[in-house]
Amino acid sequence: MSLIKSKKRVADHGEVFTPSWLVDAMLDLVKGEAERVDARFLEPACGSGNFLVKVFQRKLAAVESKFGKSEFEKRHYALLGLMCTYGIELLADNIAECRANMLDVLAGYLNIDDTDNLYRAAYFVLSQNLVHGDALTMRAQDGKPITFAEWGYLGKGKFQRRDFRLDVLTGSSAFSAEGSLFARLGKHEIFTPIKTWPTMTVSDLATGYGGVPKEAA
């Protein structure tokens, strides 16, 4: 794969793609996290998904090792692995390609297509997790603050979703820094979700609608 699409894109946006061997070497530095199904990764300039695809493939290898004997668990934990990968990308063609690449990896692993509810659920998750926007301003392409869904798997086919604003989440490091006035406060005391959704199934997610959200208390 070429490391650039055009010289103009490099000049205008600093767009250069990371080669596969370097991605692998970087992920090996955080091997334990990269191979944990529920470890969350955010790539703030995800391009077409070079990093995220590799992270997801490692998560799927962990899924196969731990849950490969149960088709039900394999499907749901594979979806959880996808739910725990996030990206932001400034260029529209890149974010579309990234979503397609991630979906292709999942579909290939589970041998599914768009007739399967889990495929459609994954499509919806990717529309939420991979954002067309600017990581520097922390705003989506429509000008609104970037919001990410925190997904959790409750077991027995049930997922939980809570939505958080990125600009609030990135402030947590400053609040929790040693010596900070807020260092001893629990994160729940400062950072609360802007929405908490009812539990959802794959079928709920496949419709792109998981029920009426409850406003966070």
C-alpha positions in Angstrom: 0.0 0.0 0.0 1.3 3.5 -0.9 1.9 5.7 2.2 0.3 8.7 0.5 -2.8 9.2 -1.7 -1.6 12.4 -3.2 1.0 15.1 -2.6 -1.8 17.7 -2.2 -3.4 15.7 0.6 0.0 15.5 2.3 0.4 19.3 2.0 -3.1 20.2 3.0 -3.7 17.7 5.7 -0.4 16.1 6.6 -1.8 12.8 5.5 0.7 9.9 5.5 -0.3 6.3 6.2 1.6 4.2 8.7 3.1 1.0 7.2 1.8 -2.3 8.5 5.1 -3.5 9.9 5.4 -0.3 12.0 1.8 -0.6 13.3 2.6 -4.2 14.4 5.8 -3.0 16.2 3.9 -0.2 18.0 1.1 -2.5 19.1 3.6 -5.0 20.4 4.6 -2.3 22.9 1.1 -2.6 24.4 0.6 -6.2 23.6 -1.4 -7.1 26.7 -4.0 -4.3 26.1 -4.1 -4.8 22.3 -5.1 -8.4 22.8 -7.7 -7.7 25.5 -11.2 -7.8 24.0 -12.7 -5.0 26.1 -9.6 -2.7 26.1 -10.6 0.6 24.5 -8.5 2.2 21.7 -9.0 5.6 20.2 -7.1 6.7 17.0 -7.5 10.5 16.7 -6.4 10.5 13.0 -7.5 7.0 11.9 -7.3 7.4 8.2 -8.5 4.3 6.4 -8.0 2.2 9.6 -4.4 0.9 9.5 -4.1 1.0 13.3 -7.7 0.1 14.1 -7.8 -2.9 11.8 -4.7 -4.3 13.4 -6.1 -3.7 16.9 -9.4 -5.3 16.0 -7.6 -8.3 14.4 -5.8 -8.9 17.7 -9.0 -8.6 19.6 -10.6 -11.2 17.4 -7.7 -13.6 17.9 -8.4 -13.2 21.7 -12.1 -13.9 21.0 -11.3 -17.0 19.1 -8.9 -18.3 21.9 -11.4 -17.6 24.7 -14.8 -18.1 23.1 -14.3 -19.9 19.8 -16.1 -23.0 21.0 -19.4 -21.1 21.5 -20.9 -19.5 18.4 -23.2 -17.3 20.6 -20.3 -16.0 22.7 -18.0 -15.7 19.8 -20.4 -13.5 17.9 -21.2 -11.3 20.9 -17.6 -10.9 22.0 -16.5 -10.1 18.5 -19.0 -7.3 18.4 -17.7 -6.1 21.8 -14.2 -6.0 20.4 -15.5 -3.8 17.6 -17.4 -1.6 20.1 -14.1 -0.9 22.0 -12.4 0.6 18.9 -12.8 4.3 18.2 -11.6 6.7 15.6 -11.8 10.3 14.4 -10.9 11.3 10.8 -11.0 14.7 9.1 -11.4 13.4 5.5 -14.8 11.9 4.4 -13.4 9.3 2.0 -11.0 8.0 4.7 -13.6 7.6 7.4 -15.9 5.7 4.9 -13.0 3.4 4.0 -12.1 2.8 7.6 -15.7 1.8 8.5 -15.8 -0.5 5.5 -12.4 -2.1 6.3 -13.4 -2.8 9.9 -16.8 -4.2 8.8 -15.0 -6.5 6.3 -12.7 -7.8 9.0 -15.7 -8.7 11.3 -17.7 -10.2 8.4 -14.7 -12.3 7.3 -14.1 -13.6 10.8 -17.8 -14.5 11.5 -18.6 -15.5 7.9 -21.6 -13.1 7.8 -23.1 -10.6 5.4 -25.7 -7.9 5.4 -28.5 -10.4 5.8 -27.3 -11.1 9.4 -28.5 -8.9 12.2 -25.0 -8.9 13.7 -23.6 -7.4 10.5 -26.2 -4.6 10.6 -25.5 -4.1 14.3 -21.8 -3.7 13.6 -22.6 -1.2 10.8 -24.5 0.9 13.3 -21.8 0.6 15.9 -19.2 1.8 13.4 -21.3 4.8 12.5 -21.2 5.8 16.2 -17.5 4.8 17.0 -15.8 6.1 13.9 -16.5 9.8 13.6 -16.0 12.2 10.7 -14.6 15.2 12.5 -11.6 17.0 13.8 -9.7 15.6 16.8 -8.0 19.0 17.5 -11.3 20.9 17.9 -13.1 17.8 19.2 -16.0 18.6 16.9 -17.8 16.5 14.4 -18.2 17.5 10.8 -21.5 19.0 11.6 -19.9 21.3 14.1 -21.3 19.6 17.2 -19.1 18.3 20.0 -17.8 14.8 19.3 -19.7 12.2 21.4 -18.6 8.6 21.9 -20.6 5.7 23.1 -19.2 3.6 25.9 -20.3 0.1 25.2 -20.4 -2.8 27.7 -21.4 -6.4 27.4 -23.6 -7.6 30.2 -23.8 -11.2 29.1 -26.6 -13.2 27.7 -26.8 -11.1 24.6 -27.4 -7.8 26.3 -25.3 -4.6 25.8 -25.2 -1.4 27.7 -24.6 2.0 26.1 -23.6 5.3 27.8 -22.7 8.4 25.8 -19.9 10.8 26.7 -18.5 14.0 25.2 -14.9 13.7 24.1 -13.9 17.1 25.4 -15.1 16.1 28.9 -13.4 12.7 28.7 -10.0 14.3 27.7 -10.3 16.6 30.7 -10.2 13.6 33.1 -6.4 13.3 32.9 -6.0 16.9 34.2 -8.5 16.3 37.0 -6.9 13.0 38.1 -3.3 14.2 38.0 -1.4 13.9 41.2 -1.5 17.1 43.1 -4.7 18.3 41.4 -7.4 19.7 43.6 -9.7 16.9 42.3 -7.1 14.0 42.4 -8.9 12.2 45.2 -12.4 12.5 43.7 -13.9 9.5 42.1 -14.3 9.9 38.3 -18.1 9.3 38.7 -18.3 12.5 40.8 -17.1 14.7 37.9 -17.7 12.8 34.7 -21.2 11.6 34.1 -22.7 10.4 30.8 -24.9 12.7 28.8 -27.2 9.8 28.0 -27.7 6.4 29.4 -29.6 4.0 27.1 -31.7 0.9 28.0 -30.0 -2.4 27.5 -29.9 -3.6 23.9 -29.6 -6.8 21.9 -28.0 -7.3 18.6 -31.5 -7.1 17.0 -32.0 -3.7 18.7 -28.7 -2.4 17.4 -29.4 -3.8 13.9 -32.3 -1.3 13.6 -30.0 1.5 14.4 -32.2 2.3 17.4 -31.8 1.0 20.9 -34.8 2.4 22.6 -35.6 5.8 24.0 -32.6 7.1 25.9 -32.8 8.1 29.5 -31.2 11.4 30.4 -28.4 10.9 32.8 -29.3 11.8 36.4 
